[in-house]
Amino acid sequence: MSPHRYTADSSAAVQSEMAGRAAPLGPYYGEPHKFDPSFRGPVRRRSCTDVLCCLIFIIVILAYVALGIVAWLHGDPRKVLHPTDSYGQFCGQKETPNANKPILFYFNILKCANPAVLINLQCPTTQMCVVKCPDRFATYSDMQLQHKLSKSYWEYYRQFCKPGFNNPDKPVSQVLRDEDCPSMIVPSRPFLQRCLPDFITLNGTVTVANRTRFKDALDAARSVTELQDAANGITGLVDTKELGMKIVEDYAKSWAWIVIGLLISLAVSLVFILLLRFTAGLLLWFTIISVILLLAYGMWYCSMELSQLRERPGSDVTIMDVGLHTDLQVYLQLRQTWIVFLVSLGATEASILLMLIFLRRRVRVAIALLREASKAIGYIMSTLFYPVITFLLLAVCISYWAVTAVFLASSNEAVYKVMSPEANCPYANSTCNPETFNRTNISKVASCLGSQCTFAFYGGETPYHRYLFCLQLSNLLVFLWLVNFSLALEQCALAGAFASYYWARRKPQDIPPCPLFSSFSRAIRYHTGSLAFGALILSVVQLVRVILEYVEQKLRGADNMVARFILCCMKCCFWCLERFIRYMNRNAYIMVAIYGKNFCTSAKDAFFLLMRNVVRVAVLDRVTDFLLFLGKVLIAGGVGVVAFFFFTRKIPVIQEEVPILNYYWVPLLTVVIGSYLIAHGFFSVYAMCVDTLFLCFCEDLERNDGSSERPFLMSPELHRILGKSSQSR
């Protein structure tokens, strides 16, 4: 194949390029690289860069492993899914005192309305395993009065007290202080192995045993609404278990069809990539038109559903009135849902059409650039399969982070304190063990007579338990760091491979053997510190964004407009900062792959190089990403439409093969998201190739002048694409 060298005698465009560069206008953006006759692409003789950051990165990984081990030793994920009493024993567990007590009972369920429930995954009250839930209203004071008439009242009430307690005449104040028995019981029913109030709606009013109000142990009037708030605090934690079980059941029934759908998307993606190699222009225009038609079909379908719902009573209820439901069919019966879908699809359709009208010239330039990228990928086909390595790395990172987070969240233990009626007891508020407390000498001390070891809270007294929140933040930060490092490694490895293609004087003869493996080896051996440095900067910004989201959740109930405005501005600023850092990191990794310099120098060189070619950057901007995004949408949307018709039994030929599911959206969303990720894996290679070729093109223009002594290494087509695009503006 003839070498892709382009000389000044073959086009007058070069002279104008050089003339435009001879007298630069505007601010100073660094010195361009000078001509180097020995430069043949990515530098091979390198040295390690950002060694300090590399050492810190390795130490952090070792510390992260240690954190996972410590969390594994202290945590128990079963606490999140299965009920445990205040002694840490699972309800209904065989060969334990709770073997015949499968249901968890809360002494004071009103405390479960505390927001700490969502943070500690526990309700801050004594919890006991019981055989059955109470079926009546009663207080400890009522029981004492009725016990004088019949012992059956105490026999019923004592089954909800601590095991071994059998003193119905003990004063109420001492019982409540020592938490021997619940202050009150309410009619309840087991829900996910937990006793929750048995709510019944009568004439639109929520009641419990036909009551809207009741009295607690102190004869204070309480509302059923308080019980409902407390129950919501618990069900907010355990509803996910029932939903999760149904989702797992749906996956078990439909996993084969999900795999088939993902394999179809994989095959379609491969065919799309191969066709892009030979018919880039035709295929991309076909993609654009297909996405427009797909959105138009979606708008038509939404309008048809909306017209049918107009005649259905009850469909005018708003989404806010319905609230949160796991069954999506509830929302599909509302007109407002389809209006939202229709408006969203219409806005997307209008945006695409306006972009095509006003940016049609840039679209043609981007298509030509993608055609050039197809040639590079055609010579280095192994790059298409590198995303599999990134996927495996991300899967390991996500799995380790999720497991560690669950173990950390389940590390809280029941803490017991010494409660004494005497104020001068030296052991008051000290930690104790209820199982061994009676064998200690604390209660025998004169100033501590009557002391009890009672439940205080869920947590721990060790430094590990006190800093659990900080450990969770550290877990999140290291997780983000590892994820961004994995993505940076992919970008650097691909950039090195494509740069070796561009700077080869004769293609494919001068392309080094195994360019992707060589680039990957250089990135790991010499530039782990640089990649970790860039990933850390991005991770810190992402962590700040997560914290801002957390703070916003906390301020939603607060009526402070100034604080909310400042928070909104900060979120916007950090979102822009993250986008900028992500873009600069990507180009910095390309320069690292080519020249082997440290991260800061590479980022500076990339920034100045882009600013010296800002017009061409404006030409590319997001147009190529937009075209690749449309390709991903076409693949994911096409497979998703077929999956929708299949799982909703609208394909008569294979209607009997469709499994019966709780939620058809479970396999549908899995197929759509999986298809998009598969397409994204392939198209991300194209996006990296385009960015690398563009930076190499800019470097080529600055290093060479197109003469026979300093010929361009770009193809004539590539010079025509980007050269003319810059001159026309």
C-alpha positions in Angstrom: 0.0 0.0 0.0 1.4 3.5 -0.9 2.6 5.7 2.0 0.2 8.3 3.2 2.5 11.3 2.8 1.2 14.6 1.7 3.6 17.2 0.2 3.3 21.0 -0.2 3.4 20.8 -4.0 0.1 18.8 -4.1 -2.1 21.5 -2.6 -2.2 25.2 -2.1 -4.0 24.7 1.2 -0.7 24.0 3.0 0.6 27.5 2.2 -2.5 29.1 3.6 -2.2 26.8 6.7 1.4 27.8 7.3 0.7 31.5 6.6 -2.1 31.5 9.0 0.2 30.0 11.6 3.1 32.3 10.9 1.5 35.3 12.6 -0.7 34.0 15.4 -3.3 36.3 16.8 -4.8 36.4 20.2 -3.4 35.2 23.6 -0.2 33.1 23.8 -0.9 29.3 23.9 2.6 27.9 24.2 5.2 27.0 21.7 4.3 24.3 19.1 6.6 21.2 18.8 9.5 21.7 16.4 10.4 19.4 13.5 12.1 16.3 14.7 13.2 13.9 11.8 13.7 11.1 14.3 10.1 11.3 15.6 8.2 8.1 14.6 5.1 8.2 16.8 4.8 7.2 20.4 8.1 7.5 22.2 9.5 4.1 23.1 12.4 5.1 25.4 10.5 6.4 28.5 10.9 6.8 32.2 8.3 6.4 35.0 6.1 9.5 35.6 4.4 10.7 38.7 6.1 8.1 40.9 4.8 9.6 44.1 1.2 9.3 43.0 1.9 5.8 41.9 3.2 4.8 45.4 0.2 6.5 47.0 -2.1 4.7 44.6 -0.6 1.3 45.5 -0.8 2.1 49.3 -4.4 3.1 48.9 -5.3 -0.1 47.2 -3.6 -2.1 50.0 -5.5 -0.1 52.6 -8.7 -0.7 50.6 -8.2 -4.4 50.8 -7.6 -4.1 54.5 -10.8 -2.1 54.9 -12.7 -4.8 53.1 -11.2 -7.4 55.4 -12.1 -5.4 58.6 -15.6 -4.8 57.3 -16.0 -8.5 56.5 -14.9 -9.4 60.1 -17.3 -6.9 61.8 -20.3 -6.9 59.4 -23.1 -9.3 58.7 -25.2 -8.7 55.6 -27.9 -10.9 57.0 -28.8 -8.0 59.3 -29.9 -6.0 56.3 -32.2 -8.7 55.0 -33.2 -10.7 58.0 -34.7 -9.4 61.3 -32.4 -9.6 64.4 -33.3 -8.9 68.0 -31.4 -6.6 70.3 -29.0 -9.4 71.2 -27.9 -9.8 67.6 -29.8 -13.2 67.2 -31.8 -13.9 64.0 -35.5 -14.5 64.5 -36.5 -18.0 63.6 -32.9 -19.3 63.4 -32.6 -23.0 64.2 -30.8 -24.2 67.3 -31.2 -20.9 69.0 -33.7 -19.6 71.7 -35.5 -17.9 68.8 -36.1 -21.0 66.7 -39.9 -20.8 67.3 -40.0 -17.0 67.2 -39.8 -16.0 63.5 -41.3 -12.4 63.9 -39.6 -9.3 65.1 -41.4 -7.0 67.6 -40.5 -3.4 68.3 -40.9 -2.2 71.9 -41.7 1.4 70.9 -42.5 1.5 67.2 -43.0 5.3 67.4 -39.2 5.6 67.5 -38.9 4.0 64.1 -40.0 7.3 62.6 -36.6 8.7 63.4 -34.5 9.6 60.3 -31.6 7.6 61.9 -33.4 4.4 60.7 -32.3 5.0 57.1 -28.7 5.7 58.2 -28.1 2.9 60.7 -30.4 0.4 59.1 -31.9 -0.2 62.5 -34.8 1.2 64.5 -33.5 2.8 67.8 -35.6 0.7 70.2 -35.4 -2.6 71.9 -36.4 -5.4 69.5 -37.5 -8.9 70.5 -38.4 -12.0 68.5 -41.9 -13.3 69.2 -44.2 -16.1 68.1 -47.0 -13.9 66.9 -47.9 -10.2 66.7 -50.3 -8.5 69.2 -53.9 -8.4 68.1 -55.2 -5.7 70.5 -54.5 -2.3 72.0 -53.0 -2.4 75.5 -50.7 -0.5 77.8 -48.6 -1.8 80.6 -50.7 0.2 83.1 -53.9 -1.4 81.7 -52.4 -4.8 82.0 -51.5 -4.2 85.7 -55.1 -3.2 86.5 -56.6 -6.1 84.7 -54.0 -8.6 86.1 -55.7 -8.2 89.5 -58.8 -9.6 88.0 -57.3 -12.3 85.8 -53.8 -13.7 85.3 -54.6 -14.3 81.6 -53.9 -10.6 80.9 -50.3 -10.9 82.1 -49.8 -14.2 80.4 -50.7 -12.6 77.1 -48.7 -9.4 77.6 -45.5 -11.1 78.9 -44.9 -12.9 75.6 -43.9 -9.4 74.3 -41.5 -8.8 77.2 -37.9 -9.8 77.6 -37.3 -13.5 78.2 -37.3 -14.4 81.9 -39.2 -11.3 83.1 -42.1 -12.3 85.3 -43.0 -9.5 87.6 -46.3 -7.9 86.6 -46.3 -5.8 89.8 -43.1 -3.9 89.0 -43.8 -0.2 88.8 -44.4 1.2 85.3 -41.6 3.8 85.6 -39.0 1.1 86.4 -40.3 -1.2 83.7 -39.9 1.5 81.1 -36.6 2.5 82.5 -35.2 -1.0 82.4 -37.1 -1.8 79.1 -38.4 -5.0 80.5 -41.6 -4.8 78.6 -43.1 -2.6 75.9 -44.9 0.5 77.1 -47.8 -0.4 74.8 -48.9 -2.9 72.2 -51.1 -2.2 69.1 -52.9 -4.6 66.8 -50.3 -5.7 64.3 -49.7 -8.2 61.5 -46.5 -9.7 60.3 -45.0 -8.0 57.2 -41.7 -9.4 56.0 -41.2 -11.0 59.4 -41.8 -7.8 61.3 -44.8 -6.7 63.4 -46.3 -3.6 61.9 -49.6 -1.9 62.7 -52.6 -3.4 61.0 -53.8 -0.4 59.1 -57.3 -0.4 57.6 -58.8 2.4 55.5 -62.4 3.2 56.4 -64.2 5.9 54.4 -60.8 7.4 53.4 -59.5 7.5 56.9 -56.6 5.3 58.1 -57.4 3.4 61.2 -56.0 0.6 63.4 -58.7 -1.7 64.8 -61.3 1.0 63.9 -59.5 3.6 66.0 -57.9 6.8 64.9 -56.5 7.7 68.3 -55.1 5.7 71.3 -53.3 6.2 74.5 -49.7 5.3 75.4 -48.4 4.1 78.7 -48.3 7.6 80.1 -52.0 8.1 79.2 -51.0 10.6 76.5 -53.2 10.7 73.4 -51.5 9.5 70.3 -52.7 9.5 66.6 -52.7 6.6 64.2 -50.8 8.8 61.8 -47.8 8.6 64.2 -48.0 4.8 63.8 -48.2 5.2 60.1 -45.1 7.4 60.0 -43.2 4.9 62.1 -44.3 2.0 60.0 -43.2 3.8 56.8 -39.7 4.2 58.4 -39.5 0.4 58.6 -41.2 -0.5 55.3 -38.9 2.0 53.6 -36.1 -0.5 54.5 -37.7 -3.8 54.0 -39.9 -3.1 50.9 -36.8 -3.6 48.9 -36.6 -7.2 50.0 -40.0 -8.2 48.6 -39.2 -6.2 45.4 -35.8 -7.9 45.2 -37.3 -11.3 45.5 -39.8 -10.6 42.7 -37.0 -9.2 40.5 -34.8 -12.3 41.1 -37.8 -14.5 40.3 -38.3 -12.6 37.0 -34.6 -12.9 36.2 -34.8 -16.7 36.9 -37.7 -17.0 34.4 -36.4 -14.7 31.7 -32.6 -15.0 31.8 -32.4 -17.1 28.7 -34.3 -14.5 26.7 -32.2 -11.7 28.2 -29.1 -13.4 27.0 -30.6 -13.8 23.5 -31.4 -10.1 23.5 -27.9 -9.1 24.5 -26.4 -11.5 21.9 -28.6 -9.9 19.3 -27.3 -6.5 20.3 -23.8 -7.7 20.2 -24.2 -9.1 16.7 -25.9 -5.9 15.5 -23.1 -3.8 17.0 -20.4 -5.9 15.3 -22.3 -5.7 12.0 -22.7 -1.9 12.4 -18.9 -1.6 13.1 -18.0 -3.7 10.1 -20.4 -1.7 7.8 -19.0 1.5 9.2 -15.6 0.4 8.0 -16.8 0.4 4.3 -19.9 2.6 4.2 -19.4 5.1 6.9 -21.3 8.0 5.2 -24.3 5.9 4.1 -24.6 4.1 7.4 -24.4 7.2 9.6 -27.1 9.0 7.5 -29.2 5.8 7.7 -28.7 5.9 11.5 -29.8 9.5 11.8 -32.9 8.9 9.7 -33.7 5.7 11.6 -33.5 7.5 15.0 -35.7 10.2 13.7 -38.3 7.6 12.5 -38.0 5.7 15.8 -38.7 8.8 17.8 -41.6 9.6 15.5 -43.0 6.1 16.0 -42.7 6.6 19.8 -44.6 9.9 19.6 -47.4 8.2 17.5 -47.6 5.4 20.0 -47.8 7.8 23.0 -50.6 9.8 21.3 -52.6 6.6 20.6 -52.3 5.5 24.2 -53.3 9.0 25.4 -56.4 9.1 23.2 -57.5 5.7 24.6 -57.0 6.9 28.2 -59.1 10.0 27.7 -62.3 7.9 27.8 -61.1 5.9 30.8 -62.4 7.1 34.2 -59.7 7.7 36.8 -56.9 8.3 34.3 -56.7 12.0 35.1 -55.1 11.4 38.4 -51.6 13.0 38.7 -48.4 11.1 39.2 -47.8 12.9 42.5 -51.2 11.8 43.8 -50.4 8.1 43.0 -47.0 8.2 44.8 -44.3 5.6 44.6 -45.2 2.2 43.3 -43.1 -0.8 42.2 -45.7 -1.8 39.7 -45.1 0.4 36.6 -48.5 -0.6 35.2 -50.1 1.8 37.7 -48.3 4.7 36.0 -49.1 3.5 32.5 -52.8 3.9 33.3 -52.3 7.7 33.8 -52.7 10.3 31.1 -50.0 12.4 32.7 -47.4 9.6 32.2 -48.0 9.5 28.4 -48.0 13.3 28.2 -44.5 13.3 29.8 -43.4 10.6 27.3 -44.8 12.5 24.4 -43.3 15.8 25.4 -39.9 14.2 26.0 -39.8 12.4 22.7 -41.1 15.6 20.9 -38.3 17.7 22.4 -35.7 15.2 21.5 -37.0 14.9 18.0 -37.0 18.7 17.6 -33.4 19.0 19.0 -32.1 16.5 16.5 -33.8 18.1 13.6 -32.5 21.6 14.6 -29.0 20.2 15.0 -29.1 18.6 11.6 -30.4 21.9 10.0 -27.9 24.2 11.5 -24.9 21.9 11.8 -25.2 19.9 8.6 -21.8 21.0 7.4 -20.2 19.9 10.6 -22.1 16.6 10.4 -20.5 16.0 7.0 -17.1 16.7 8.4 -17.6 14.4 11.4 -18.8 11.6 9.1 -15.6 12.0 7.0 -13.5 11.9 10.2 -15.3 8.7 11.3 -14.5 7.2 8.0 -10.8 7.9 8.6 -11.1 6.4 12.1 -12.6 3.3 10.5 -9.4 2.8 8.5 -7.3 2.9 11.7 -9.6 0.5 13.5 -9.5 -1.8 10.4 -5.7 -2.1 10.8 -5.9 -2.6 14.6 -9.1 -4.7 15.0 -8.0 -5.9 18.5 -9.0 -2.4 19.9 -12.6 -3.3 19.4 -12.4 -6.0 22.1 -10.4 -4.0 24.7 -13.6 -2.7 26.3 -14.1 -6.3 27.5 -11.0 -5.8 29.8 -12.4 -2.5 31.0 -15.8 -4.2 31.7 -14.1 -6.9 33.8 -12.1 -4.3 35.8 -15.3 -2.2 36.4 -17.2 -5.4 37.4 -14.5 -6.2 40.0 -14.5 -2.6 41.3 -18.3 -2.3 41.6 -18.7 -5.8 43.2 -16.0 -5.0 45.8 -17.4 -1.6 46.6 -21.0 -2.9 47.0 -19.9 -5.8 49.2 -17.8 -3.6 51.4 -20.5 -1.0 51.7 -23.0 -3.7 52.8 -20.6 -5.1 55.3 -19.9 -1.6 56.7 -23.6 -0.8 56.9 -24.3 -4.0 58.8 -21.4 -3.5 61.3 -23.6 -1.7 63.9 -24.2 -3.7 67.0 -26.6 -3.3 69.9 -25.0 -1.2 72.6 -26.1 -1.6 76.2 -25.5 0.9 79.0 -25.8 0.6 82.8 -28.9 2.5 84.0 -29.0 3.2 87.7 -31.7 4.9 89.8 -28.9 6.5 91.9 -27.3 9.5 90.4 -24.0 8.9 92.1 -23.5 5.4 90.6 -19.9 5.3 89.2 -20.9 2.7 86.6 -23.8 4.7 85.2 -23.8 5.0 81.4 -20.9 2.6 81.1 -21.1 -0.2 78.5 -22.3 -3.6 79.7 -23.2 -7.1 78.5 -26.8 -8.1 79.4 -26.0 -11.8 79.3 -23.3 -11.5 82.0 -24.5 -8.4 83.8 -26.2 -10.3 86.6 -22.9 -12.1 87.4 -21.0 -8.9 87.9 -20.7 -6.9 91.1 -22.1 -3.6 89.6 -25.6 -4.1 91.0 -24.2 -5.1 94.4 -22.4 -1.7 94.9 -24.2 0.4 97.4 -24.5 3.4 95.2 -25.7 1.2 92.2 -28.5 -0.8 93.8 -31.2 -1.6 91.3 -29.0 -1.0 88.3 -29.9 -2.6 85.0 -28.1 -3.3 81.8 -30.5 -1.9 79.2 -30.4 -1.3 75.5 -29.1 2.2 74.5 -28.6 2.4 70.7 -27.2 0.7 67.7 -23.6 1.4 66.8 -20.5 0.7 68.8 -17.9 2.0 71.2 -14.8 1.2 69.2 -13.0 3.7 66.9 -14.1 1.5 64.0 -17.8 2.0 64.9 -17.4 5.7 65.6 -15.9 6.4 62.2 -18.2 4.2 60.1 -19.5 7.2 58.2 -16.0 8.3 57.3 -15.1 4.7 56.3 -18.2 4.7 54.0 -17.0 8.0 52.4 -13.5 6.5 52.0 -15.0 3.4 50.4 -16.8 5.6 47.9 -13.8 7.8 47.1 -11.5 4.8 46.5 -14.2 3.2 44.4 -14.5 6.3 42.2 -10.7 6.4 42.0 -10.4 2.8 40.8 -13.3 3.2 38.3 -11.7 6.4 36.8 -8.3 4.7 36.7 -9.7 1.8 34.8 -11.3 4.1 32.2 -8.0 6.1 32.0 -6.1 3.0 31.4 -8.4 2.1 28.5 -8.1 5.6 27.0 -4.3 5.7 27.3 -3.8 2.2 25.8 -6.1 2.9 22.9 -4.5 6.3 22.3 -1.1 4.8 22.0 -2.3 2.2 19.6 -4.0 4.7 17.3 -1.1 7.1 17.5 1.2 4.3 16.3 -1.1 4.0 13.3 -1.1 7.7 12.5 2.6 8.3 12.7 3.5 5.2 10.6 4.9 6.5 7.3 3.8 3.5 5.4 0.5 1.9 6.4 0.2 -0.8 7.4 3.9 -1.9 6.9 5.3 0.6 9.5 2.6 -0.1 12.1 4.5 -1.9 14.9 3.4 -5.5 15.8 0.8 -5.8 18.5 0.4 -2.0 18.9 -2.4 -2.3 21.5 -0.5 -4.7 23.7 2.6 -2.5 23.5 0.7 0.6 24.4 -1.1 -1.1 27.3 2.3 -2.4 28.6 3.8 1.2 28.4 0.8 2.6 30.2 1.1 0.1 33.1 4.9 0.1 33.3 5.6 3.8 33.1 2.5 5.8 33.5 0.4 4.2 36.3 1.1 7.3 38.5 0.0 9.7 35.8 -3.2 7.9 35.2 -3.8 7.6 38.9 -3.2 11.4 39.3 -5.7 12.3 36.7 -8.2 9.8 38.0 -7.8 11.1 41.6 -8.6 14.7 40.6 -11.7 13.6 38.8 -12.8 11.4 41.7 -12.5 14.2 44.3 -14.8 16.4 42.2 -17.2 13.5 41.8 -17.2 12.9 45.6 -17.9 16.5 46.2 -20.9 16.2 43.9 -22.2 13.2 45.8 -21.9 15.1 49.1 -23.8 18.0 47.6 -26.5 15.7 46.5 -26.7 14.3 50.0 -26.8 17.8 51.5 -29.6 18.7 49.1 -31.6 15.7 50.3 -31.2 16.9 53.9 -32.3 20.4 53.0 -35.4 19.5 51.0 -37.7 19.9 54.1 -36.0 23.1 55.1 -37.6 26.4 54.1 -34.3 28.3 53.4 -34.3 29.6 49.9 -30.8 31.2 50.2 -29.2 27.9 51.2 -31.0 26.0 48.4 -29.9 28.7 45.9 -26.3 28.5 46.9 -26.4 24.7 46.9 -27.9 24.7 43.4 -25.1 27.1 42.2 -22.4 24.9 43.7 -23.9 21.8 42.0 -23.9 23.5 38.7 -20.3 24.7 39.1 -19.0 21.3 40.1 -20.9 19.7 37.2 -19.2 22.0 34.8 -15.9 21.4 36.5 -16.3 17.6 36.2 -17.1 17.9 32.5 -14.0 20.1 31.9 -11.7 17.8 33.9 -13.0 14.7 32.2 -12.4 16.3 28.8 -8.9 17.5 29.7 -8.0 14.2 31.3 -8.9 12.4 28.1 -6.6 14.6 26.0 -3.9 14.5 28.6 -3.9 10.7 28.4 -3.4 10.9 24.7 -0.3 13.1 25.1 1.0 10.8 27.8 0.6 7.8 25.4 2.5 9.7 22.6 5.3 11.5 24.5 5.5 9.7 27.8 5.6 12.9 29.9 4.0 13.4 33.4 0.3 14.2 33.8 0.6 18.0 34.4 2.9 18.5 31.5 0.8 16.4 29.2 -2.4 18.2 30.3 -0.7 21.6 29.7 0.5 20.5 26.2 -2.9 19.1 25.3 -4.7 22.3 26.4 -2.3 24.6 24.5 -2.5 22.4 21.4 -6.3 22.5 21.5 -6.3 26.2 22.0 -4.0 26.7 19.1 -6.5 24.8 17.0 -9.6 26.0 18.6 -11.5 26.5 15.3 -11.0 22.8 14.4 -12.0 21.8 18.0 -15.2 23.8 17.4 -15.7 21.8 14.1 -15.5 18.5 16.0 -16.8 19.6 19.4 -19.6 17.1 20.1 -20.7 16.4 16.6 -18.8 13.1 16.3 -20.0 12.1 19.8 -23.5 13.0 18.7 -23.4 10.7 15.7 -22.0 7.9 17.8 -24.6 8.5 20.4 -27.3 8.2 17.7 -25.8 4.8 16.7 -26.0 3.6 20.3 -29.6 4.8 20.6 -30.5 3.1 17.3 -29.0 -0.3 18.5 -30.4 -0.1 22.0 -33.8 1.3 20.9 -34.2 -1.2 18.1 -33.5 -4.2 20.3 -35.6 -2.6 23.1 -38.6 -2.2 20.8 -38.4 -5.9 19.8 -38.0 -6.9 23.5 -41.0 -4.7 24.5 -43.3 -6.4 21.9 -41.9 -9.8 23.0 -42.3 -9.5 26.8 -45.8 -7.8 26.5 -46.9 -10.7 24.3 -47.6 -8.7 21.2 -45.8 -11.1 18.8 -48.4 -13.8 18.0 -45.9 -16.2 16.6 -43.9 -16.7 19.8 -46.6 -15.5 22.3 -46.7 -18.9 24.1 -43.0 -18.9 24.7 -43.1 -15.7 26.8 -42.6 -16.4 30.5 -45.2 -15.1 33.1 -43.5 -12.3 35.0 -44.2 -10.0 37.9 -42.7 -7.0 36.2 -42.0 -7.2 32.4 -39.9 -4.1 32.7 -37.2 -6.0 34.6 -36.0 -8.0 31.6 -36.9 -5.2 29.2 -34.7 -2.6 31.0 -32.0 -5.2 31.4 -31.9 -5.8 27.6 -32.1 -2.1 26.8 -29.4 -1.0 29.2 -27.2 -4.0 28.4 -27.6 -3.3 24.6 -26.7 0.3 25.2 -23.6 -0.6 27.2 -22.5 -3.2 24.6 -22.9 -0.6 21.8 -21.1 2.0 24.0 -18.2 -0.4 24.5 -17.7 -0.6 20.7 -18.4 3.1 19.9 -16.1 4.3 22.7 -13.2 2.9 20.7 -14.3 5.0 17.7 -14.6 8.1 19.9 -11.1 7.6 21.3 -9.8 7.0 17.8 -11.3 10.2 16.5 -9.8 12.3 19.4 -6.4 10.7 19.0 -6.3 11.2 15.3 -7.4 14.8 15.8 -4.5 15.6 18.2 -2.0 13.8 16.0 -3.3 15.8 13.1 -2.7 19.1 15.0 0.8 17.9 16.0 1.5 16.9 12.4 0.6 20.4 11.1 3.0 21.9 13.7 5.9 19.5 13.2 5.8 19.4 9.4 5.1 21.8 6.6 4.2 19.4 3.8 7.5 19.8 1.9 9.4 16.8 0.5 11.8 17.2 3.5 9.1 17.5 6.1 6.0 15.7 4.6 2.7 15.4 6.4 1.9 11.9 7.7 -1.8 12.4 7.4 -3.7 11.2 4.5 -4.7 13.7 1.8 -8.4 13.1 2.7 -7.8 13.9 6.3 -6.0 17.1 5.4 -8.8 18.0 3.0 -11.4 17.4 5.7 -9.9 19.4 8.6 -7.9 21.9 6.5 -10.8 23.2 4.5 -13.1 23.1 7.5 -10.8 25.5 9.4 -10.3 27.8 6.3 -14.1 28.1 5.7 -14.6 29.6 9.1 
